[in-house]
Amino acid sequence: MKILLSIFLLVIATFAWAGEKPVPISPEATVVKGEVLEVKDVESYTYLRIKTKDGETWAAVNKTPIKKGAKVTIENVTVMSNFESKSLKKTFQTIVFGTLAGAGAQGSGNPMAHSGVAKTADTADIQIPKAVGANAWTVAEIITKAAELKDKPVLVRGKVVKYNPGIMGKNWIHLRDGSGSAADSTNDILVTTMSEAKVGDVLTVKGVVRTDKDFGSGYAYKVLIEDATFQ
């Protein structure tokens, strides 16, 4: 009898997960807003099922006390497909990772509300002087010379325009220095690091150039800098 009950509960749970129809989120999205319908806390993350104006979606933020019914705004959004949460024993067809905006987390007690992490920096008129020293390059040079610089150390100085902490055990930083162009995607480079930063910081970063990197779960990049440290 216990075995039959367990099987029945498993089937019910499976259909409950399968019945969710997440709203498609554009990979270019930067903000998701809506009402929290469900909250699931694990060791490092708080998973939220959110009702947006376009439908429901799941989101994950750094572990934060938040209640069902709260109105939230999630910024610095990174969209992932077929993401497997081992803690929840669930694979999300689509999920967004990001940070809670202070104004949007009504009554949530969000500890990140005034940290500066949740906002994207003003990217207008960024002009950061090139780093000085061996292996120093601009953002545009690293991107355009990626084949030549592949697997080599580089030094680059730039402004943090986007920061997503604690994804896949790393912090994800987007740097711009004023070089390159948005038209051909040579003005912004992704950096992964164990070090912490905040949006608006001007950093000199040392790391290794990688190309055609696919982390799985929808994370694929033509050029990035890995294992970075701040100088």
Rosetta blueprint (number, residue, H / E / L):
1 M L
2 K H
3 I H
4 L H
5 L H
6 S H
7 I H
8 F H
9 L H
10 L H
11 V H
12 I H
13 A H
14 T H
15 F H
16 A H
17 W H
18 A H
19 G L
20 E L
21 K L
22 P L
23 V L
24 P L
25 I L
26 S L
27 P L
28 E L
29 A L
30 T L
31 V E
32 V E
33 K E
34 G E
35 E E
36 V E
37 L E
38 E E
39 V E
40 K E
41 D E
42 V L
43 E L
44 S L
45 Y E
46 T E
47 Y E
48 L E
49 R E
50 I E
51 K E
52 T E
53 K L
54 D L
55 G E
56 E E
57 T E
58 W E
59 A E
60 A E
61 V E
62 N E
63 K L
64 T L
65 P L
66 I L
67 K L
68 K L
69 G L
70 A L
71 K E
72 V E
73 T E
74 I E
75 E E
76 N E
77 V E
78 T E
79 V E
80 M E
81 S E
82 N E
83 F E
84 E E
85 S E
86 K L
87 S L
88 L L
89 K L
90 K E
91 T E
92 F E
93 Q E
94 T E
95 I E
96 V E
97 F E
98 G E
99 T E
100 L E
101 A L
102 G L
103 A L
104 G L
105 A L
106 Q L
107 G L
108 S L
109 G L
110 N L
111 P L
112 M L
113 A L
114 H L
115 S L
116 G L
117 V L
118 A L
119 K L
120 T L
121 A L
122 D L
123 T L
124 A L
125 D L
126 I L
127 Q L
128 I L
129 P L
130 K L
131 A L
132 V L
133 G L
134 A L
135 N L
136 A E
137 W L
138 T L
139 V H
140 A H
141 E H
142 I H
143 I H
144 T H
145 K L
146 A H
147 A H
148 E H
149 L H
150 K L
151 D L
152 K L
153 P E
154 V E
155 L E
156 V E
157 R E
158 G E
159 K E
160 V E
161 V E
162 K E
163 Y E
164 N E
165 P E
166 G E
167 I E
168 M L
169 G L
170 K E
171 N E
172 W E
173 I E
174 H E
175 L E
176 R E
177 D L
178 G L
179 S L
180 G L
181 S L
182 A L
183 A L
184 D L
185 S L
186 T L
187 N L
188 D L
189 I E
190 L E
191 V E
192 T E
193 T E
194 M L
195 S L
196 E L
197 A L
198 K L
199 V L
200 G L
201 D L
202 V E
203 L E
204 T E
205 V E
206 K E
207 G E
208 V E
209 V E
210 R E
211 T E
212 D E
213 K E
214 D E
215 F E
216 G E
217 S L
218 G L
219 Y E
220 A E
221 Y E
222 K E
223 V E
224 L E
225 I E
226 E E
227 D E
228 A E
229 T E
230 F E
231 Q L
